[in-house]
C-alpha cells in the first residue's frame, strides 16, 4: 500500500480498510466506475463504521475530513453521500500516495514554487553571463570587421601606389629607350 515510498495518511488508510472490508459493501462502497465512494446507508455508516474507525460518529465531521483530503461531494440522484477524488480509484492504487491533506498540498506547491524560483534565478544569471559574452563577442567582431575594412583600404591604396609606380617605371624605361 505504501506506494512510491510515500507515507499514506492515516485517514486514507482507514478509508481503504473500510472499502476493502466486504461486510461493509452494503453500507459504503466504490461506485460502479470505481472512481467514487458512495455511502448507501448513512445511519449504519455513522453508528457502525465511523464509531469503529474514528473518534466520532458524525457524517458532517467525516465529510469535512474528506474535503480536507481533496474529495469533492458530488450530487447523487438517490440523495446518498457520494465523494470523488481523482487520485482515489478502486483499480488504480498507484495514485493513492497523491491523496494528501490540503495543507500538505499547499506546502508541497510552495516548495515546488521556491525550487522553480531558484532555478529561474540560476537560469537568469546564466542568461546574463551569456549576454555579456555575446556582447563581448559582438564588440570583438565589430573591431575585427573594422580592422579588416582598414586593411582592405590599405591594400587598395597600396595597389594603386604600386600601379602608379609601375606606370612611372614603365615611363622611365620607355624614356631611356628613346635616347
ROSE-4610 file (N, C-alpha, C; in Angstrom, 1 decimal, always signed):
// ROSE-4610
residu = [X/X/X/X/X/X/X/X/X/X/X/X/X/X/X/X/X/X/X/X/X/X/X/X/X/X/X/X/X/X/X/X/X/X/X/X/X/X/X/X/X/X/X/X/X/X/X/X/X/X/X/X/X/X/X/X/X/X/X/X/X/X/X/X/X/X/X/X/X/X/X/X/X/X/X/X/X/X/X/X/X/X/X/X/X/X/X/X/X/X/X/X/X/X/X/X/X/X/X/X/X/X/X/X/X/X/X/X/X/X/X/X/X/X/X/X/X/X/X/X/X/X/X/X/X/X/X/X/X/X/X/X/X/X/X/X/X/X/X/X/X/X/X/X/X/X/X/X/X/X/X/X/X/X/X/X/X/X/X/X/X/X/X/X/X/X/X/X/X/X/X/X/X/X/X/X/X/X/X/X/X/X/X/X/X/X/X/X/X/X/X/X/X/X/X/X/X/X/X/X/X/X/X/X/X/X/X/X/X/X/X/X/X/X/X/X/X/X/X/X/X/X/X/X/X/X/X/X/X/X/X/X/X/X/X/X/X/X/X/X/X/X/X/X/X/X/X/X/X/X/X/X/X/X/X/X/X/X/X/X/X/X/X/X/X/X/X/X/X/X/X/X/X/X/X/X/X/X/X/X/X/X/X/X/X/X/X/X/X/X/X/X/X/X/X/X/X/X/X/X/X/X/X/X/X/X/X/X/X/X/X/X/X/X/X/X/X/X/X/X/X/X/X/X/X/X/X/X/X/X/X/X/X/X/X/X/X/X/X/X/X/X/X/X/X/X/X/X/X/X/X/X/X/X/X/X/X/X/X/X/X/X/X/X/X/X/X/X/X/X/X/X/X/X/X/X/X/X/X/X/X/X/X/X/X/X/X/X/X/X/X/X/X/X/X/X/X/X/X/X/X/X/X/X/X/X/X/X/X/X/X/X/X/X/X/X/X/X/X/X/X/X/X/X/X/X/X/X/X/X/X/X/X/X/X/X/X/X/X/X/X/X/X/X/X/X/X/X/X/X/X/X/X/X/X/X/X/X/X/X/X/X/X/X/X/X/X/X/X/X/X/X/X/X/X/X/X/X/X/X/X/X/X/X/X/X/X/X/X/X/X/X/X/X/X/X/X/X/X/X/X/X/X/X/X/X/X/X/X/X/X/X/X/X/X/X/X/X/X/X/X/X/X/X/X/X/X/X/X/X/X/X/X/X/X/X/X]
num = [1/1/1/2/2/2/3/3/3/4/4/4/5/5/5/6/6/6/7/7/7/8/8/8/9/9/9/10/10/10/11/11/11/12/12/12/13/13/13/14/14/14/15/15/15/16/16/16/17/17/17/18/18/18/19/19/19/20/20/20/21/21/21/22/22/22/23/23/23/24/24/24/25/25/25/26/26/26/27/27/27/28/28/28/29/29/29/30/30/30/31/31/31/32/32/32/33/33/33/34/34/34/35/35/35/36/36/36/37/37/37/38/38/38/39/39/39/40/40/40/41/41/41/42/42/42/43/43/43/44/44/44/45/45/45/46/46/46/47/47/47/48/48/48/49/49/49/50/50/50/51/51/51/52/52/52/53/53/53/54/54/54/55/55/55/56/56/56/57/57/57/58/58/58/59/59/59/60/60/60/61/61/61/62/62/62/63/63/63/64/64/64/65/65/65/66/66/66/67/67/67/68/68/68/69/69/69/70/70/70/71/71/71/72/72/72/73/73/73/74/74/74/75/75/75/76/76/76/77/77/77/78/78/78/79/79/79/80/80/80/81/81/81/82/82/82/83/83/83/84/84/84/85/85/85/86/86/86/87/87/87/88/88/88/89/89/89/90/90/90/91/91/91/92/92/92/93/93/93/94/94/94/95/95/95/96/96/96/97/97/97/98/98/98/99/99/99/100/100/100/101/101/101/102/102/102/103/103/103/104/104/104/105/105/105/106/106/106/107/107/107/108/108/108/109/109/109/110/110/110/111/111/111/112/112/112/113/113/113/114/114/114/115/115/115/116/116/116/117/117/117/118/118/118/119/119/119/120/120/120/121/121/121/122/122/122/123/123/123/124/124/124/125/125/125/126/126/126/127/127/127/128/128/128/129/129/129/130/130/130/131/131/131/132/132/132/133/133/133/134/134/134/135/135/135/136/136/136/137/137/137/138/138/138/139/139/139/140/140/140/141/141/141/142/142/142/143/143/143/144/144/144/145/145/145/146/146/146/147/147/147/148/148/148/149/149/149/150/150/150/151/151/151/152/152/152/153/153/153/154/154/154/155/155/155/156/156/156/157/157/157/158/158/158/159/159/159/160/160/160/161/161/161/162/162/162/163/163/163/164/164/164/165/165/165/166/166/166/167/167/167/168/168/168/169/169/169/170/170/170/171/171/171/172/172/172/173/173/173/174/174/174/175/175/175/176/176/176/177/177/177/178/178/178/179/179/179]
x = [+0.8/+0.0/+0.9/+2.1/+3.0/+3.6/+2.8/+3.2/+4.3/+5.3/+6.3/+7.0/+7.2/+7.9/+7.3/+6.1/+5.5/+4.5/+4.4/+3.6/+2.1/+1.2/-0.2/-0.8/-1.5/-2.2/-3.1/-3.1/-3.9/-5.4/-5.9/-7.3/-7.6/-6.7/-6.8/-6.6/-5.7/-5.5/-6.8/-7.4/-8.7/-9.8/-9.8/-10.8/-10.7/-9.4/-9.1/-9.6/-9.2/-9.6/-11.1/-11.8/-13.3/-13.8/-13.3/-13.8/-13.4/-12.3/-11.8/-12.6/-13.3/-14.0/-15.3/-15.4/-16.6/-17.9/-17.8/-19.0/-19.6/-18.9/-19.4/-19.9/-19.9/-20.3/-21.7/-22.6/-24.0/-24.1/-23.1/-23.2/-22.4/-21.1/-20.3/-19.5/-19.3/-18.6/-18.1/-17.3/-16.9/-18.2/-18.3/-19.4/-19.0/-19.9/-19.7/-18.5/-18.1/-16.9/-15.6/-15.8/-14.6/-13.8/-14.5/-13.8/-14.5/-15.4/-16.2/-16.6/-16.9/-17.3/-18.7/-19.6/-21.0/-21.3/-21.9/-22.4/-23.9/-24.2/-25.5/-26.5/-26.0/-26.8/-26.1/-26.6/-25.9/-26.0/-27.1/-27.3/-26.4/-26.3/-25.5/-24.0/-23.7/-22.3/-21.9/-22.8/-22.4/-22.3/-23.2/-23.2/-22.3/-22.1/-21.2/-19.8/-19.6/-18.3/-17.6/-18.2/-17.5/-17.0/-17.9/-17.5/-16.4/-16.3/-15.2/-13.8/-13.9/-12.7/-12.2/-13.2/-12.9/-13.4/-13.0/-13.4/-14.8/-15.5/-16.9/-17.8/-19.0/-20.0/-20.8/-20.2/-21.0/-20.6/-21.6/-21.3/-20.7/-21.1/-20.5/-19.0/-18.6/-17.2/-16.4/-17.0/-16.4/-16.3/-17.4/-17.4/-16.3/-16.1/-15.1/-13.7/-13.5/-12.2/-12.0/-13.1/-13.0/-12.6/-13.2/-12.9/-11.4/-10.9/-9.5/-8.5/-9.0/-8.1/-8.4/-9.1/-9.3/-10.5/-11.3/-12.5/-13.6/-14.3/-15.4/-16.7/-17.7/-19.0/-19.7/-20.2/-20.9/-22.4/-23.2/-24.7/-25.0/-25.8/-26.2/-27.7/-28.2/-29.6/-30.5/-29.9/-30.7/-30.6/-29.9/-29.8/-28.7/-27.9/-26.8/-25.6/-24.8/-23.5/-22.6/-22.0/-21.0/-19.8/-18.6/-17.4/-16.5/-15.8/-14.8/-13.5/-12.4/-11.1/-10.3/-9.8/-9.1/-8.0/-7.4/-6.3/-6.8/-8.0/-8.5/-9.5/-8.9/-9.7/-9.5/-10.6/-10.6/-9.5/-9.4/-8.4/-7.1/-6.8/-5.5/-4.9/-4.4/-3.9/-2.5/-2.0/-0.7/-0.8/-2.1/-2.3/-2.5/-2.8/-3.2/-2.2/-0.9/+0.1/-0.2/-0.9/-1.2/-2.4/-3.1/-4.2/-3.6/-3.5/-2.8/-3.7/-3.5/-4.2/-4.0/-5.0/-4.8/-3.7/-3.5/-2.4/-1.0/-0.9/+0.3/+0.5/-0.6/-0.6/-0.1/-0.6/-0.1/+1.4/+1.9/+3.3/+4.1/+3.6/+4.2/+4.3/+3.2/+3.2/+4.2/+4.2/+5.1/+6.5/+6.9/+8.3/+8.6/+7.7/+7.9/+8.1/+7.3/+7.4/+8.8/+9.2/+10.5/+11.7/+11.5/+12.6/+12.6/+11.4/+11.4/+11.9/+11.6/+12.1/+13.7/+14.2/+15.7/+16.3/+15.6/+16.1/+16.0/+14.9/+14.8/+15.9/+16.2/+17.3/+18.6/+18.9/+20.1/+20.1/+19.0/+18.9/+19.1/+18.6/+18.7/+20.2/+20.9/+22.3/+23.1/+22.8/+23.4/+23.1/+21.9/+21.5/+22.2/+22.4/+23.1/+24.6/+25.2/+26.5/+26.7/+25.7/+25.7/+25.6/+24.7/+24.5/+25.8/+26.5/+27.8/+28.8/+28.9/+29.8/+29.4/+28.1/+27.6/+28.0/+27.8/+28.1/+29.6/+30.4/+31.9/+32.2/+31.6/+31.9/+31.5/+30.3/+29.9/+30.9/+31.4/+32.4/+33.7/+34.1/+35.3/+35.1/+34.0/+33.6/+33.6/+33.0/+33.0/+34.4/+35.2/+36.6/+37.4/+37.2/+37.8/+37.3/+36.0/+35.4/+36.0/+36.1/+36.7/+38.2/+38.9/+40.3/+40.4/+39.5/+39.5/+39.3/+38.3/+38.0/+39.1/+39.8/+41.0/+42.1/+42.3/+43.3/+43.0/+41.7/+41.3/+41.6/+41.2/+41.5/+43.0/+43.8/+45.3/+45.8/+45.2/+45.5/+45.2/+44.0/+43.6/+44.6/+44.9/+45.8/+47.2/+47.7/+49.0/+49.0/+47.9/+47.7/+47.8/+47.1/+47.1/+48.5/+49.2/+50.5/+51.4/+51.2/+52.0/+51.8/+50.5/+50.2/+50.8/+50.8/+51.4/+52.9/+53.5/+55.0/+55.3/+54.5/+54.7/+54.7/+53.6/+53.5/+54.7/+55.1/+56.3/+57.5/+57.7/+58.8/+58.8/+57.6/+57.5/+57.8/+57.3/+57.6/+59.1/+59.8/+61.2/+61.9/+61.5/+62.1/+61.9/+60.7/+60.4/+61.2/+61.4/+62.2/+63.7/+64.2/+65.6/+65.8/+64.8/+64.8/+64.9/+64.3/+64.3/+65.7/+66.5/+67.8/+68.8]
y = [-1.2/+0.0/+1.3/+1.2/+2.3/+2.6/+3.2/+3.5/+4.5/+4.3/+5.2/+5.7/+4.8/+5.1/+6.4/+6.7/+7.8/+7.3/+8.0/+7.7/+8.1/+7.1/+7.4/+7.8/+8.9/+9.4/+8.4/+8.5/+7.5/+7.5/+8.7/+8.8/+8.0/+8.2/+7.5/+6.0/+5.6/+4.2/+3.5/+4.3/+3.8/+3.7/+4.7/+4.7/+3.4/+3.1/+2.0/+0.7/+0.6/-0.6/-0.7/+0.3/+0.3/-0.2/+0.3/+0.0/-1.5/-1.9/-3.3/-4.3/-3.9/-4.8/-5.2/-6.5/-6.9/-6.8/-6.9/-6.8/-5.4/-4.4/-3.1/-2.7/-3.5/-3.2/-2.7/-3.1/-2.6/-1.2/-0.8/+0.4/+1.5/+1.1/+2.0/+1.2/+1.8/+1.1/+2.1/+1.6/+2.4/+2.4/+3.4/+3.4/+2.4/+2.3/+1.2/+1.5/+2.7/+3.0/+2.8/+2.8/+2.7/+4.0/+5.1/+6.4/+7.3/+6.7/+7.5/+6.6/+7.2/+6.4/+6.8/+5.8/+6.1/+5.5/+6.3/+5.9/+5.5/+4.2/+3.7/+3.9/+3.6/+3.7/+4.6/+5.8/+6.8/+6.5/+6.0/+5.7/+4.6/+3.5/+2.4/+2.8/+3.7/+4.2/+4.9/+5.8/+6.6/+5.7/+4.8/+4.0/+2.8/+2.2/+1.0/+1.3/+2.0/+2.2/+3.4/+4.6/+5.7/+5.5/+4.9/+4.7/+3.7/+2.7/+1.7/+2.3/+3.2/+3.7/+5.1/+5.9/+7.3/+7.6/+8.8/+9.2/+9.9/+9.8/+10.4/+9.5/+9.9/+9.2/+10.2/+11.3/+12.4/+12.4/+12.3/+12.3/+13.7/+14.8/+16.1/+16.1/+15.5/+15.5/+14.7/+13.6/+12.7/+13.5/+14.2/+15.0/+16.0/+16.7/+17.7/+17.1/+15.9/+15.2/+14.8/+14.4/+14.0/+15.3/+16.4/+17.6/+18.0/+17.8/+18.1/+17.3/+16.2/+15.3/+15.4/+16.4/+16.7/+15.9/+15.3/+14.6/+15.7/+15.6/+16.5/+15.7/+16.4/+15.7/+16.0/+15.0/+15.1/+14.8/+15.3/+15.0/+13.6/+13.0/+11.6/+11.7/+11.1/+11.2/+10.5/+9.6/+8.9/+9.6/+10.8/+11.5/+10.9/+10.1/+9.5/+10.3/+10.1/+10.8/+10.1/+11.0/+10.4/+11.4/+10.8/+11.6/+11.1/+12.1/+11.7/+12.5/+11.8/+12.3/+11.7/+12.5/+11.9/+10.9/+11.0/+10.1/+8.9/+8.8/+7.7/+6.8/+5.8/+4.9/+3.5/+2.7/+1.3/+0.5/+0.7/-0.1/+0.6/+1.6/+2.3/+2.8/+1.8/+2.1/+2.9/+3.0/+3.7/+5.2/+5.7/+7.1/+7.5/+6.6/+6.9/+7.8/+7.6/+8.5/+10.0/+10.3/+11.7/+12.3/+11.4/+11.9/+12.4/+13.7/+14.3/+15.5/+15.8/+16.9/+18.2/+19.0/+20.3/+21.1/+21.2/+22.0/+21.4/+20.1/+19.5/+19.8/+19.8/+20.1/+21.5/+22.5/+23.9/+23.9/+23.2/+23.2/+22.6/+21.6/+20.9/+21.9/+22.6/+23.6/+24.7/+25.2/+26.3/+25.9/+24.6/+24.2/+24.0/+23.5/+23.4/+24.8/+25.8/+27.1/+27.7/+27.5/+28.0/+27.4/+26.1/+25.4/+25.9/+26.2/+26.8/+28.2/+28.9/+30.3/+30.3/+29.4/+29.3/+28.9/+27.9/+27.5/+28.7/+29.4/+30.6/+31.6/+31.9/+32.8/+32.3/+31.0/+30.5/+30.6/+30.3/+30.5/+31.9/+32.9/+34.3/+34.7/+34.2/+34.5/+34.0/+32.8/+32.2/+33.0/+33.4/+34.3/+35.6/+36.2/+37.5/+37.2/+36.1/+35.8/+35.5/+34.8/+34.6/+35.9/+36.8/+38.1/+38.9/+38.8/+39.5/+39.0/+37.7/+37.1/+37.4/+37.4/+37.7/+39.1/+40.0/+41.4/+41.6/+40.9/+41.0/+40.4/+39.3/+38.7/+39.7/+40.4/+41.4/+42.5/+43.0/+44.1/+43.6/+42.4/+41.9/+41.7/+41.2/+41.0/+42.4/+43.4/+44.7/+45.3/+45.1/+45.6/+44.9/+43.6/+42.8/+43.2/+43.5/+43.9/+45.3/+46.2/+47.5/+47.4/+46.5/+46.3/+45.7/+44.7/+44.1/+45.2/+46.0/+47.1/+48.0/+48.4/+49.3/+48.6/+47.3/+46.5/+46.5/+46.3/+46.3/+47.7/+48.7/+50.1/+50.3/+49.8/+49.9/+49.1/+47.9/+47.1/+47.8/+48.4/+49.2/+50.3/+51.0/+52.2/+51.7/+50.6/+50.1/+49.6/+49.0/+48.5/+49.7/+50.8/+52.0/+52.6/+52.7/+53.2/+52.3/+51.0/+50.0/+50.2/+50.4/+50.6/+51.9/+53.0/+54.3/+54.1/+53.4/+53.2/+52.4/+51.4/+50.6/+51.5/+52.3/+53.2/+54.2/+54.7/+55.6/+54.9/+53.6/+52.8/+52.5/+52.2/+51.9/+53.2/+54.3/+55.6/+55.9/+55.6/+55.8/+54.9/+53.7/+52.7/+53.1/+53.5/+54.0/+55.2/+56.1/+57.3/+57.0/+56.0/+55.6/+54.9/+54.3/+53.6/+54.6/+55.7/+56.8/+57.4/+57.4/+58.1/+57.1]
z = [+0.0/+0.0/+0.0/+0.5/+0.6/-0.7/-1.6/-3.0/-3.1/-4.0/-4.3/-3.0/-2.0/-0.8/-0.1/-0.3/+0.4/+1.4/+2.5/+3.6/+3.3/+3.4/+3.1/+4.4/+4.4/+5.7/+6.3/+7.6/+8.4/+8.0/+7.8/+7.3/+6.1/+5.1/+3.8/+4.0/+4.8/+5.1/+5.7/+6.7/+7.3/+6.2/+5.3/+4.3/+3.4/+3.0/+2.2/+2.9/+4.2/+5.1/+5.0/+5.2/+5.2/+3.9/+2.8/+1.5/+1.1/+1.6/+1.3/+2.2/+3.2/+4.1/+3.4/+3.0/+2.3/+3.1/+4.4/+5.2/+5.2/+4.8/+4.7/+3.3/+2.4/+1.0/+0.8/+1.7/+1.6/+2.2/+3.0/+3.7/+3.0/+2.5/+1.8/+0.8/-0.4/-1.5/-2.5/-3.4/-4.6/-5.5/-6.3/-7.3/-8.4/-9.4/-10.4/-11.2/-11.5/-12.3/-11.4/-10.1/-9.3/-9.0/-9.4/-9.2/-8.2/-7.5/-6.5/-5.3/-4.2/-3.0/-2.7/-2.5/-2.1/-0.7/+0.1/+1.4/+1.1/+1.2/+0.8/+2.0/+3.2/+4.4/+5.5/+5.5/+6.3/+7.8/+8.3/+9.7/+10.1/+9.3/+9.7/+9.6/+8.6/+8.4/+9.7/+10.2/+11.4/+12.6/+12.8/+14.0/+14.0/+12.9/+12.9/+12.4/+11.4/+10.8/+11.4/+11.5/+12.0/+13.4/+14.2/+15.6/+15.8/+14.8/+14.9/+14.4/+13.5/+12.9/+13.3/+13.8/+14.1/+15.5/+16.0/+17.3/+17.4/+16.3/+16.2/+15.4/+15.4/+14.5/+13.8/+13.4/+12.7/+11.2/+10.4/+8.9/+8.5/+9.2/+8.8/+9.1/+10.2/+10.5/+9.5/+9.1/+8.1/+6.7/+6.4/+5.1/+5.2/+6.3/+6.5/+6.2/+6.8/+6.6/+5.2/+4.5/+3.1/+2.3/+2.6/+1.9/+2.2/+3.4/+3.7/+2.9/+2.4/+1.6/+0.1/-0.2/-1.7/-2.3/-1.5/-2.0/-2.2/-3.3/-3.5/-3.4/-2.7/-2.7/-4.0/-4.6/-5.9/-5.7/-6.6/-6.5/-6.8/-6.0/-6.2/-6.3/-7.4/-7.7/-6.7/-5.9/-4.8/-3.5/-3.5/-2.2/-1.3/-1.8/-0.9/-1.0/+0.0/+0.0/-1.0/-1.9/-2.8/-2.9/-2.9/-2.9/-4.0/-4.6/-5.7/-5.4/-5.7/-5.7/-6.9/-7.8/-9.0/-8.7/-7.5/-7.1/-6.3/-6.0/-5.2/-6.0/-6.6/-7.5/-7.1/-7.3/-6.9/-7.6/-8.9/-9.7/-10.0/-9.3/-9.6/-8.2/-7.5/-6.2/-6.2/-7.4/-7.6/-7.4/-7.4/-7.3/-5.8/-5.0/-3.6/-2.8/-3.1/-2.4/-2.7/-3.8/-4.1/-3.3/-2.6/-1.8/-0.5/-0.4/+0.8/+1.3/+2.6/+3.2/+2.4/+2.3/+1.6/+2.1/+3.4/+3.9/+3.4/+3.4/+2.9/+1.4/+0.7/-0.7/-1.0/-0.1/-0.2/+0.0/+1.1/+1.4/+0.2/-0.3/-1.5/-2.7/-2.9/-4.0/-3.8/-2.5/-2.2/-2.3/-1.9/-2.0/-3.5/-4.3/-5.8/-6.4/-5.9/-6.4/-6.1/-4.8/-4.4/-5.2/-5.5/-6.3/-7.7/-8.3/-9.6/-9.6/-8.6/-8.5/-8.4/-7.6/-7.5/-8.9/-9.5/-10.9/-11.9/-11.8/-12.6/-12.4/-11.1/-10.8/-11.3/-11.2/-11.7/-13.2/-13.9/-15.3/-15.7/-14.9/-15.2/-15.2/-14.1/-14.0/-15.2/-15.6/-16.8/-18.0/-18.2/-19.3/-19.3/-18.1/-18.1/-18.5/-18.0/-18.4/-19.9/-20.4/-21.9/-22.6/-22.2/-22.8/-22.8/-21.6/-21.5/-22.5/-22.6/-23.6/-25.0/-25.3/-26.6/-27.0/-26.0/-26.2/-26.5/-25.7/-25.9/-27.2/-27.6/-28.9/-30.0/-29.9/-30.9/-31.0/-29.8/-29.8/-30.5/-30.2/-30.8/-32.3/-32.7/-34.1/-34.8/-34.2/-34.7/-34.9/-33.9/-34.0/-35.2/-35.2/-36.3/-37.7/-37.8/-39.1/-39.5/-38.5/-38.7/-39.2/-38.5/-38.8/-40.2/-40.5/-41.9/-43.0/-42.7/-43.7/-43.9/-42.8/-42.9/-43.7/-43.4/-44.2/-45.6/-46.0/-47.4/-48.0/-47.3/-47.8/-48.1/-47.1/-47.2/-48.4/-48.6/-49.8/-51.1/-51.1/-52.3/-52.6/-51.5/-51.6/-52.0/-51.5/-51.8/-53.3/-53.7/-55.1/-56.0/-55.7/-56.5/-56.6/-55.5/-55.4/-56.3/-56.1/-56.9/-58.4/-58.8/-60.2/-60.7/-59.8/-60.2/-60.4/-59.4/-59.5/-60.8/-61.1/-62.3/-63.5/-63.5/-64.7/-64.8/-63.6/-63.6/-64.1/-63.6/-64.0/-65.5/-66.0/-67.4/-68.2/-67.7/-68.4/-68.5/-67.3/-67.3/-68.2/-68.3/-69.2/-70.6/-70.9/-72.3/-72.6/-71.7/-71.9/-72.2/-71.5/-71.7/-73.0/-73.5/-74.8/-75.9/-75.7/-76.7/-76.9/-75.9/-76.0/-76.5]
